[in-house]
Amino acid sequence: MKVLTDTRTAFARELKPELRQPVGLLFTMMLPFLLLALFAPLLSNSGPGAGGGPAGAGSPWQWFVPGMLVLLGLSATAGSGASLLGEISSGAFERLLVTPLNRAAMLVGRTLKEVVVLLTQALLILLLLLPTDFRLHLPGALAGLVLLSVFGVGIGALSFTLALHSRRRQTLFYGVQQVVFFPLLLLSGVLLPITEAAAPTWLYVLSRINPVTHVVEAERALFDGQLTESVVLYGFLAAGAIAMLGVAAGIRGMRNASA
């Protein structure tokens, strides 16, 4: 019960600044929103199977939007450790460590806040797309948001872990973040499909190794109403593995952090 209470306390502490300045939600949405506004219209004029969407995929929005949600989950939560670095620099984190709060609960509370913010942003994007020809299959969309949450937990926890290990050399955080972020993004097929027929063999193999690829494919299947496709299972397995790795590493980092 103490862990649950401490998690709730840590979650409320992290969420309050977001509620005071909700405009911050819009800034972390800029990259996926710009791609939706400036790139997706090009797909609409390119015809079926061109510009990114596979043949028979229907509206390009149906193929493009789930990828943008994964991009949002990756870009927003990957930078969440920056807030922890700010607290470390100001001394607030050290003061938090000497409180009786459970350290695992500190990590879980922070991560849950990131998930709530991520889901709020995802819902806002979906609402903005309702006037378009994007078709919202409600059961698949709900399952897709659950998958996005699991993925966000893992990436957010890994970002906090990286921040803890970079607290004495904060430039390391931003360097590693960028080096990891862009390959994961470009190899996931978010913007263009990486198929065995179209891509070089080495690029296709790297894309299949990339766990984000399986999350993207699962999101596309779910938002298209294909809940029983095998790619959905692979996507949940990939997101679950990332979440378990991130939470385990994050809790260990919190427990080893010295006040």
C-alpha positions in Angstrom: 0.0 0.0 0.0 2.9 2.4 0.7 4.3 1.9 -2.7 0.9 2.7 -4.3 0.5 5.8 -2.1 4.0 6.9 -2.9 3.4 6.3 -6.6 0.3 8.5 -6.5 2.2 11.2 -4.6 5.0 11.2 -7.2 2.5 11.2 -10.0 0.7 14.2 -8.6 3.9 16.0 -8.0 5.0 15.5 -11.7 1.6 16.3 -13.2 1.0 19.6 -11.4 3.5 21.6 -13.5 1.9 20.3 -16.7 -1.6 21.4 -15.5 -0.2 24.8 -14.7 1.3 25.2 -18.2 -0.7 23.0 -20.6 0.8 24.9 -23.5 3.9 22.6 -23.1 1.8 19.8 -24.5 1.6 21.6 -27.8 5.4 22.0 -28.1 6.1 18.3 -27.8 3.5 17.7 -30.5 5.2 20.0 -33.0 7.2 17.3 -35.0 4.3 14.8 -35.6 1.8 17.7 -36.1 4.1 19.4 -38.8 4.5 16.0 -40.6 0.7 15.5 -40.5 0.1 19.1 -41.8 2.9 19.3 -44.4 3.7 15.7 -45.4 0.5 13.8 -45.3 -1.3 16.0 -47.9 1.3 14.9 -50.4 0.3 11.3 -49.8 -3.4 12.2 -50.6 -2.4 13.3 -54.1 -0.1 10.4 -54.9 -2.7 7.7 -55.4 -2.9 4.2 -53.8 0.3 2.5 -53.1 2.4 5.6 -53.7 4.0 8.1 -51.4 4.2 5.7 -48.4 0.9 3.8 -48.1 0.7 0.3 -49.5 -1.6 -0.6 -52.3 -5.1 -1.2 -51.1 -4.6 0.8 -47.9 -7.4 3.2 -48.7 -6.9 6.7 -47.3 -3.3 7.7 -46.8 -4.3 9.0 -43.4 -5.2 5.5 -42.4 -1.6 4.4 -42.9 0.2 7.6 -41.9 -1.6 8.6 -38.6 -0.7 5.5 -36.5 2.9 6.0 -37.4 2.7 9.6 -36.3 1.3 8.5 -32.9 4.3 6.2 -32.5 6.6 9.1 -33.5 4.9 11.2 -30.8 5.4 8.4 -28.3 9.1 8.2 -29.2 9.8 11.9 -29.4 7.8 13.1 -26.4 8.9 10.4 -23.9 12.5 10.1 -25.1 13.1 13.6 -23.9 11.4 13.2 -20.6 14.7 12.6 -18.8 15.6 16.3 -19.5 13.2 17.3 -16.8 15.0 15.0 -14.4 18.3 16.6 -15.4 16.9 20.0 -14.6 15.9 18.8 -11.1 19.4 17.3 -10.6 21.0 20.6 -11.6 18.8 22.7 -9.2 19.2 20.3 -6.3 15.5 19.4 -6.2 16.2 15.8 -7.0 18.6 15.4 -4.1 16.1 16.9 -1.7 13.5 14.4 -3.1 15.9 11.4 -2.4 16.0 12.2 1.3 12.3 12.0 1.7 10.6 8.7 2.8 9.2 8.2 -0.7 9.8 4.8 -2.2 12.4 5.1 -5.0 10.7 2.7 -7.3 7.5 4.7 -6.8 9.3 7.8 -7.8 10.2 6.2 -11.1 6.8 4.7 -11.7 5.0 8.0 -10.8 7.2 10.0 -13.2 6.6 7.5 -16.0 2.9 7.4 -15.5 2.8 11.2 -15.9 4.5 10.9 -19.2 1.9 8.3 -20.3 -1.0 10.6 -19.3 0.6 13.5 -21.3 1.2 11.2 -24.3 -2.4 9.9 -24.3 -3.7 13.5 -24.1 -1.6 14.5 -27.1 -2.7 11.4 -29.0 -6.4 12.0 -28.4 -6.0 15.6 -29.4 -4.4 14.5 -32.7 -7.2 12.0 -33.3 -9.9 14.7 -32.6 -8.2 17.1 -35.1 -8.4 14.4 -37.8 -12.1 13.6 -37.4 -13.1 16.0 -40.2 -10.8 14.2 -42.6 -11.4 10.8 -44.3 -9.5 9.1 -41.6 -11.7 6.3 -40.3 -11.6 5.7 -36.5 -12.3 2.0 -35.7 -13.1 2.4 -32.0 -12.0 -1.0 -30.6 -8.8 -1.0 -32.6 -8.1 2.6 -31.7 -8.5 1.8 -28.0 -6.2 -1.2 -28.3 -3.8 1.1 -30.2 -3.8 3.6 -27.4 -3.0 0.8 -24.9 -0.1 -0.3 -27.0 1.1 3.3 -27.3 0.9 3.6 -23.5 3.0 0.5 -22.9 5.5 1.7 -25.5 5.6 5.2 -23.8 6.2 3.6 -20.4 9.3 1.8 -21.7 10.8 4.8 -23.6 10.1 7.2 -20.8 11.7 4.9 -18.2 14.7 4.4 -20.4 15.0 8.2 -20.8 15.0 8.6 -17.0 17.6 5.9 -16.6 19.8 7.7 -19.1 19.4 10.9 -17.2 20.4 9.3 -14.0 23.6 7.9 -15.6 24.3 11.3 -17.2 23.8 13.5 -14.1 27.6 14.2 -13.8 27.9 14.9 -17.6 24.6 16.1 -18.9 25.7 16.5 -22.5 26.0 12.7 -22.6 22.2 12.5 -22.3 21.5 14.6 -25.3 24.2 12.9 -27.4 23.0 9.4 -26.7 19.4 10.5 -27.1 20.0 11.8 -30.6 22.2 8.9 -31.7 19.6 6.4 -30.7 16.4 8.4 -31.6 17.0 9.0 -35.3 18.0 5.4 -36.3 15.0 4.0 -34.4 12.8 6.5 -36.1 14.1 6.1 -39.7 14.3 2.3 -39.5 10.8 1.9 -38.2 9.0 2.8 -41.5 7.1 5.7 -39.9 7.5 8.0 -43.0 8.0 5.4 -45.8 7.5 1.6 -45.8 10.6 -0.5 -45.6 9.7 -3.6 -47.6 11.8 -6.6 -48.6 11.1 -5.8 -52.3 11.9 -2.1 -52.2 14.7 -1.8 -49.6 18.3 -3.0 -49.7 18.7 -6.3 -47.8 20.8 -4.7 -45.1 18.3 -2.0 -44.5 15.4 -4.4 -44.4 17.2 -6.6 -41.9 17.9 -3.7 -39.6 14.3 -2.6 -39.8 13.1 -6.0 -38.7 15.6 -6.0 -35.7 14.3 -2.5 -34.7 11.5 -3.1 -32.1 9.8 0.2 -33.0 9.1 -1.3 -36.5 6.8 -3.9 -34.9 5.1 -1.3 -32.8 4.4 0.8 -35.9 3.0 -2.1 -37.8 0.8 -3.2 -34.9 -0.6 0.4 -34.6 -1.4 0.5 -38.3 -3.2 -2.8 -38.1 -5.2 -1.8 -35.0 -6.3 1.6 -36.3 -7.4 -0.2 -39.5 -9.6 -2.5 -37.4 -7.4 -5.6 -37.9 -7.2 -6.7 -34.2 -6.3 -10.4 -34.9 -3.3 -9.9 -37.2 -0.1 -11.5 -36.1 1.7 -8.1 -36.3 -0.4 -6.9 -33.4 1.0 -9.7 -31.2 4.5 -8.9 -32.3 3.9 -5.2 -31.6 2.7 -5.9 -28.0 5.6 -8.2 -27.4 8.1 -5.6 -28.6 6.4 -2.8 -26.6 6.2 -5.1 -23.5 9.9 -6.0 -23.7 10.8 -2.3 -24.0 8.6 -1.5 -21.0 10.0 -4.2 -18.8 13.6 -3.3 -19.7 13.0 0.4 -19.1 11.2 0.0 -15.8 13.7 -2.5 -14.4 16.7 -0.3 -15.4 15.0 2.8 -14.1 14.1 1.3 -10.7 17.7 0.1 -10.3 19.0 3.5 -11.3 16.7 5.2 -8.7 17.7 2.8 -6.0 21.4 3.3 -6.7 21.1 7.2 -6.9 22.8 8.8 -3.9 21.3 11.8 -2.2 
